[in-house]
Amino acid sequence: MSAAAPGCRLRYSARAKRLRLVVKPAGAELVIPPGVDREQALAFLEQHRAWAERKLAEFRARAATATAPVGFLAGATLPFQGREVALDIVVSPDRRTYVEFDMGFRIALPATAAPTEPRVKAALFGWIKPWMADEAARIAARHAVRYGLEPRAIHIKRMKSRWGSCGTRGAINLNWLLAFAPPTVLEYVVVHELCHLRRRDHSAAFWDLVARHLPGWSQERHWLKRHGGELLRRFA
């Protein structure tokens, strides 16, 4: 969409009282009232171009998600680190199962192995487990420098209802589905469990410690409350 208005329909309306840009799944329309010439209309369109393009992209993304398979199937999309990426399943040339990531997941399965959802999920878990352990270790190390909260170990697990836990011996456990949340949410859960190394409750003192590590923690907690259930239903 540029100053020449490709992809945006210009509609002159005798009843319109002001310039109005309307964005729908089918495209954008600029409603032009009497007394406004084309040059003024295009200037208005250019001023709001970024917003219109963003809304159109959102509509396209929703449509793609609605038509794509749900879950761990070929053609599905996965919200890796909070951004939808493609899941492609191919036949392995050497009978091995392996996973590659380059702007999307590519899972190779032996020709003799049917690409069932449990098999694809297991392969993806095998890739995400060490990746996420490394990410969590980096986060923990960054916060340990400031407050000395260092876990004895970090375990990535399949968990059906919890996002994390802190063991009595100082190890923390993380739900592998945090890989499908924004990176800041993973950091929040890591920090949350680190703080349980010092405070085993959810008292005011505990939340004060969380805030010292992560001042914006409430936003990430809100994200989990709002979207976490959907992640669990979709992928757990």
BELKA-V880986 format. One record per residue. N is the residue number from 1. RES is the residue in one small letter. SS is DSSP state (hx for helix, st for strand, lp for the rest). NEAR is the number of other C-alpha atoms within 10 Angstrom. Layout:
<<N;RES;SS;NEAR> <N;RES;SS;NEAR>>
//
This chain:
<<1;m;lp;14> <2;s;lp;12> <3;a;lp;14> <4;a;lp;12> <5;a;lp;17> <6;p;lp;10> <7;g;lp;13> <8;c;st;19> <9;r;st;14> <10;l;st;18> <11;r;st;12> <12;y;st;16> <13;s;lp;13> <14;a;lp;11> <15;r;lp;10> <16;a;lp;12> <17;k;lp;12> <18;r;lp;13> <19;l;lp;18> <20;r;st;16> <21;l;st;20> <22;v;st;13> <23;v;st;18> <24;k;st;11> <25;p;lp;13> <26;a;lp;10> <27;g;st;15> <28;a;st;21> <29;e;st;19> <30;l;st;20> <31;v;st;20> <32;i;st;23> <33;p;lp;18> <34;p;lp;13> <35;g;lp;10> <36;v;lp;12> <37;d;lp;11> <38;r;hx;12> <39;e;hx;11> <40;q;hx;13> <41;a;hx;21> <42;l;hx;18> <43;a;hx;13> <44;f;hx;16> <45;l;hx;25> <46;e;hx;17> <47;q;hx;12> <48;h;lp;12> <49;r;hx;19> <50;a;hx;13> <51;w;hx;14> <52;a;hx;22> <53;e;hx;16> <54;r;hx;12> <55;k;hx;17> <56;l;hx;18> <57;a;hx;13> <58;e;hx;13> <59;f;hx;17> <60;r;hx;14> <61;a;hx;12> <62;r;hx;13> <63;a;hx;12> <64;a;hx;13> <65;t;hx;15> <66;a;hx;11> <67;t;hx;10> <68;a;lp;15> <69;p;lp;14> <70;v;lp;15> <71;g;lp;19> <72;f;lp;23> <73;l;lp;19> <74;a;lp;20> <75;g;lp;15> <76;a;lp;20> <77;t;st;22> <78;l;st;22> <79;p;st;16> <80;f;st;20> <81;q;lp;17> <82;g;lp;15> <83;r;st;13> <84;e;st;16> <85;v;st;17> <86;a;st;19> <87;l;st;21> <88;d;st;18> <89;i;st;19> <90;v;st;14> <91;v;st;17> <92;s;lp;16> <93;p;lp;11> <94;d;lp;10> <95;r;lp;13> <96;r;lp;12> <97;t;lp;17> <98;y;st;15> <99;v;st;19> <100;e;st;13> <101;f;st;12> <102;d;lp;8> <103;m;lp;12> <104;g;st;17> <105;f;st;18> <106;r;st;18> <107;i;st;23> <108;a;st;22> <109;l;st;23> <110;p;lp;16> <111;a;lp;14> <112;t;lp;9> <113;a;lp;12> <114;a;lp;11> <115;p;lp;20> <116;t;lp;11> <117;e;hx;13> <118;p;hx;12> <119;r;hx;16> <120;v;hx;23> <121;k;hx;18> <122;a;hx;12> <123;a;hx;17> <124;l;hx;18> <125;f;hx;19> <126;g;hx;13> <127;w;hx;16> <128;i;hx;19> <129;k;hx;19> <130;p;hx;13> <131;w;hx;13> <132;m;hx;22> <133;a;hx;18> <134;d;hx;13> <135;e;hx;15> <136;a;hx;21> <137;a;hx;16> <138;r;hx;13> <139;i;hx;16> <140;a;hx;21> <141;a;hx;14> <142;r;hx;14> <143;h;hx;19> <144;a;hx;16> <145;v;hx;10> <146;r;hx;10> <147;y;hx;12> <148;g;lp;13> <149;l;lp;19> <150;e;lp;19> <151;p;lp;21> <152;r;lp;10> <153;a;st;13> <154;i;st;19> <155;h;st;17> <156;i;st;21> <157;k;st;15> <158;r;lp;15> <159;m;lp;15> <160;k;lp;12> <161;s;lp;12> <162;r;lp;12> <163;w;lp;21> <164;g;st;20> <165;s;st;18> <166;c;st;20> <167;g;lp;15> <168;t;lp;10> <169;r;lp;10> <170;g;lp;18> <171;a;st;17> <172;i;st;22> <173;n;st;23> <174;l;st;26> <175;n;st;22> <176;w;hx;21> <177;l;hx;26> <178;l;hx;24> <179;a;hx;21> <180;f;hx;19> <181;a;lp;20> <182;p;lp;17> <183;p;hx;15> <184;t;hx;17> <185;v;hx;22> <186;l;hx;26> <187;e;hx;20> <188;y;hx;22> <189;v;hx;23> <190;v;hx;26> <191;v;hx;23> <192;h;hx;24> <193;e;hx;26> <194;l;hx;26> <195;c;hx;24> <196;h;lp;21> <197;l;lp;18> <198;r;lp;13> <199;r;lp;14> <200;r;lp;13> <201;d;lp;11> <202;h;lp;12> <203;s;lp;10> <204;a;hx;9> <205;a;hx;11> <206;f;hx;16> <207;w;hx;17> <208;d;hx;14> <209;l;hx;20> <210;v;hx;21> <211;a;hx;15> <212;r;hx;12> <213;h;hx;20> <214;l;lp;17> <215;p;lp;11> <216;g;lp;13> <217;w;hx;21> <218;s;hx;14> <219;q;hx;13> <220;e;hx;20> <221;r;hx;16> <222;h;hx;12> <223;w;hx;15> <224;l;hx;20> <225;k;hx;11> <226;r;hx;10> <227;h;hx;12> <228;g;hx;20> <229;g;hx;12> <230;e;hx;12> <231;l;hx;15> <232;l;hx;15> <233;r;hx;11> <234;r;hx;12> <235;f;hx;14> <236;a;lp;16>>
//
